[in-house]
């Protein structure tokens, strides 16, 4: 069973680096760059893990949930 991982990180290179570091046959990734996009993704799918940046262009990741 694949693990669904959501990466919320506005630095595109860092986000891609995380995917590269965690990539294997058991992980499936979604990448978003703003809190607004993250809220939309979470409504569409259930995630097993969320990697969340605390400093995003549209808000503080610590206040996301």
mmCIF file of the C-alpha atoms, coordinates in Angstrom:
data_MODEL
# 
_entry.id   MODEL 
# 
loop_
_atom_site.group_PDB 
_atom_site.id 
_atom_site.type_symbol 
_atom_site.label_atom_id 
_atom_site.label_alt_id 
_atom_site.label_comp_id 
_atom_site.label_asym_id 
_atom_site.label_entity_id 
_atom_site.label_seq_id 
_atom_site.pdbx_PDB_ins_code 
_atom_site.Cartn_x 
_atom_site.Cartn_y 
_atom_site.Cartn_z 
_atom_site.occupancy 
_atom_site.B_iso_or_equiv 
_atom_site.pdbx_formal_charge 
_atom_site.auth_seq_id 
_atom_site.auth_comp_id 
_atom_site.auth_asym_id 
_atom_site.auth_atom_id 
_atom_site.pdbx_PDB_model_num 
ATOM 1  C CA . UNK A 1 1  ? 0.000   0.000  0.000  1.00 0.00 ? 1  UNK A CA 1 
ATOM 2  C CA . UNK A 1 2  ? 1.399   3.383  -0.997 1.00 0.00 ? 2  UNK A CA 1 
ATOM 3  C CA . UNK A 1 3  ? 1.871   6.112  1.580  1.00 0.00 ? 3  UNK A CA 1 
ATOM 4  C CA . UNK A 1 4  ? 0.483   9.458  0.460  1.00 0.00 ? 4  UNK A CA 1 
ATOM 5  C CA . UNK A 1 5  ? 2.739   12.341 1.440  1.00 0.00 ? 5  UNK A CA 1 
ATOM 6  C CA . UNK A 1 6  ? 1.860   16.020 1.079  1.00 0.00 ? 6  UNK A CA 1 
ATOM 7  C CA . UNK A 1 7  ? 4.760   18.466 0.975  1.00 0.00 ? 7  UNK A CA 1 
ATOM 8  C CA . UNK A 1 8  ? 3.834   22.094 1.691  1.00 0.00 ? 8  UNK A CA 1 
ATOM 9  C CA . UNK A 1 9  ? 6.973   24.089 0.889  1.00 0.00 ? 9  UNK A CA 1 
ATOM 10 C CA . UNK A 1 10 ? 7.273   27.320 -1.107 1.00 0.00 ? 10 UNK A CA 1 
ATOM 11 C CA . UNK A 1 11 ? 10.929  26.724 -2.032 1.00 0.00 ? 11 UNK A CA 1 
ATOM 12 C CA . UNK A 1 12 ? 10.540  24.610 -5.185 1.00 0.00 ? 12 UNK A CA 1 
ATOM 13 C CA . UNK A 1 13 ? 14.109  23.281 -5.133 1.00 0.00 ? 13 UNK A CA 1 
ATOM 14 C CA . UNK A 1 14 ? 13.794  22.219 -1.487 1.00 0.00 ? 14 UNK A CA 1 
ATOM 15 C CA . UNK A 1 15 ? 10.438  20.559 -2.171 1.00 0.00 ? 15 UNK A CA 1 
ATOM 16 C CA . UNK A 1 16 ? 11.891  18.603 -5.088 1.00 0.00 ? 16 UNK A CA 1 
ATOM 17 C CA . UNK A 1 17 ? 14.879  17.655 -2.935 1.00 0.00 ? 17 UNK A CA 1 
ATOM 18 C CA . UNK A 1 18 ? 12.598  16.196 -0.276 1.00 0.00 ? 18 UNK A CA 1 
ATOM 19 C CA . UNK A 1 19 ? 10.797  14.132 -2.898 1.00 0.00 ? 19 UNK A CA 1 
ATOM 20 C CA . UNK A 1 20 ? 14.112  12.897 -4.248 1.00 0.00 ? 20 UNK A CA 1 
ATOM 21 C CA . UNK A 1 21 ? 15.348  11.975 -0.754 1.00 0.00 ? 21 UNK A CA 1 
ATOM 22 C CA . UNK A 1 22 ? 12.133  10.147 0.211  1.00 0.00 ? 22 UNK A CA 1 
ATOM 23 C CA . UNK A 1 23 ? 11.340  8.609  -3.168 1.00 0.00 ? 23 UNK A CA 1 
ATOM 24 C CA . UNK A 1 24 ? 10.710  4.873  -3.249 1.00 0.00 ? 24 UNK A CA 1 
ATOM 25 C CA . UNK A 1 25 ? 8.052   2.502  -4.524 1.00 0.00 ? 25 UNK A CA 1 
ATOM 26 C CA . UNK A 1 26 ? 6.000   2.878  -1.328 1.00 0.00 ? 26 UNK A CA 1 
ATOM 27 C CA . UNK A 1 27 ? 5.642   6.679  -1.365 1.00 0.00 ? 27 UNK A CA 1 
ATOM 28 C CA . UNK A 1 28 ? 3.384   8.854  -3.513 1.00 0.00 ? 28 UNK A CA 1 
ATOM 29 C CA . UNK A 1 29 ? 3.841   12.626 -3.328 1.00 0.00 ? 29 UNK A CA 1 
ATOM 30 C CA . UNK A 1 30 ? 1.778   15.751 -3.768 1.00 0.00 ? 30 UNK A CA 1 
ATOM 31 C CA . UNK A 1 31 ? 3.586   19.073 -3.674 1.00 0.00 ? 31 UNK A CA 1 
ATOM 32 C CA . UNK A 1 32 ? 1.996   22.455 -3.035 1.00 0.00 ? 32 UNK A CA 1 
ATOM 33 C CA . UNK A 1 33 ? 3.542   25.855 -2.413 1.00 0.00 ? 33 UNK A CA 1 
ATOM 34 C CA . UNK A 1 34 ? 0.902   27.776 -0.426 1.00 0.00 ? 34 UNK A CA 1 
ATOM 35 C CA . UNK A 1 35 ? -1.473  27.130 2.465  1.00 0.00 ? 35 UNK A CA 1 
ATOM 36 C CA . UNK A 1 36 ? -4.440  27.804 0.187  1.00 0.00 ? 36 UNK A CA 1 
ATOM 37 C CA . UNK A 1 37 ? -3.310  25.059 -2.182 1.00 0.00 ? 37 UNK A CA 1 
ATOM 38 C CA . UNK A 1 38 ? -2.701  22.741 0.757  1.00 0.00 ? 38 UNK A CA 1 
ATOM 39 C CA . UNK A 1 39 ? -6.245  23.207 2.023  1.00 0.00 ? 39 UNK A CA 1 
ATOM 40 C CA . UNK A 1 40 ? -7.584  22.255 -1.408 1.00 0.00 ? 40 UNK A CA 1 
ATOM 41 C CA . UNK A 1 41 ? -5.371  19.146 -1.570 1.00 0.00 ? 41 UNK A CA 1 
ATOM 42 C CA . UNK A 1 42 ? -6.438  17.999 1.885  1.00 0.00 ? 42 UNK A CA 1 
ATOM 43 C CA . UNK A 1 43 ? -10.105 18.254 0.874  1.00 0.00 ? 43 UNK A CA 1 
ATOM 44 C CA . UNK A 1 44 ? -9.422  16.043 -2.147 1.00 0.00 ? 44 UNK A CA 1 
ATOM 45 C CA . UNK A 1 45 ? -7.345  13.270 -0.553 1.00 0.00 ? 45 UNK A CA 1 
ATOM 46 C CA . UNK A 1 46 ? -6.294  11.668 2.705  1.00 0.00 ? 46 UNK A CA 1 
ATOM 47 C CA . UNK A 1 47 ? -2.587  11.873 3.465  1.00 0.00 ? 47 UNK A CA 1 
ATOM 48 C CA . UNK A 1 48 ? -0.502  9.645  5.687  1.00 0.00 ? 48 UNK A CA 1 
ATOM 49 C CA . UNK A 1 49 ? 2.140   12.316 6.251  1.00 0.00 ? 49 UNK A CA 1 
ATOM 50 C CA . UNK A 1 50 ? 2.270   16.096 5.815  1.00 0.00 ? 50 UNK A CA 1 
ATOM 51 C CA . UNK A 1 51 ? 5.610   17.892 5.680  1.00 0.00 ? 51 UNK A CA 1 
ATOM 52 C CA . UNK A 1 52 ? 4.832   21.524 6.428  1.00 0.00 ? 52 UNK A CA 1 
ATOM 53 C CA . UNK A 1 53 ? 7.013   24.616 6.100  1.00 0.00 ? 53 UNK A CA 1 
ATOM 54 C CA . UNK A 1 54 ? 6.354   27.153 8.849  1.00 0.00 ? 54 UNK A CA 1 
ATOM 55 C CA . UNK A 1 55 ? 7.135   30.224 6.745  1.00 0.00 ? 55 UNK A CA 1 
ATOM 56 C CA . UNK A 1 56 ? 4.866   30.350 3.687  1.00 0.00 ? 56 UNK A CA 1 
ATOM 57 C CA . UNK A 1 57 ? 3.891   33.298 1.491  1.00 0.00 ? 57 UNK A CA 1 
ATOM 58 C CA . UNK A 1 58 ? 0.240   33.227 2.557  1.00 0.00 ? 58 UNK A CA 1 
ATOM 59 C CA . UNK A 1 59 ? 0.611   32.429 6.250  1.00 0.00 ? 59 UNK A CA 1 
ATOM 60 C CA . UNK A 1 60 ? 2.345   30.662 9.066  1.00 0.00 ? 60 UNK A CA 1 
ATOM 61 C CA . UNK A 1 61 ? 2.415   26.869 8.796  1.00 0.00 ? 61 UNK A CA 1 
ATOM 62 C CA . UNK A 1 62 ? 2.135   26.612 12.593 1.00 0.00 ? 62 UNK A CA 1 
ATOM 63 C CA . UNK A 1 63 ? -1.402  28.027 12.343 1.00 0.00 ? 63 UNK A CA 1 
ATOM 64 C CA . UNK A 1 64 ? -2.429  25.786 9.457  1.00 0.00 ? 64 UNK A CA 1 
ATOM 65 C CA . UNK A 1 65 ? -4.628  23.288 11.342 1.00 0.00 ? 65 UNK A CA 1 
# 
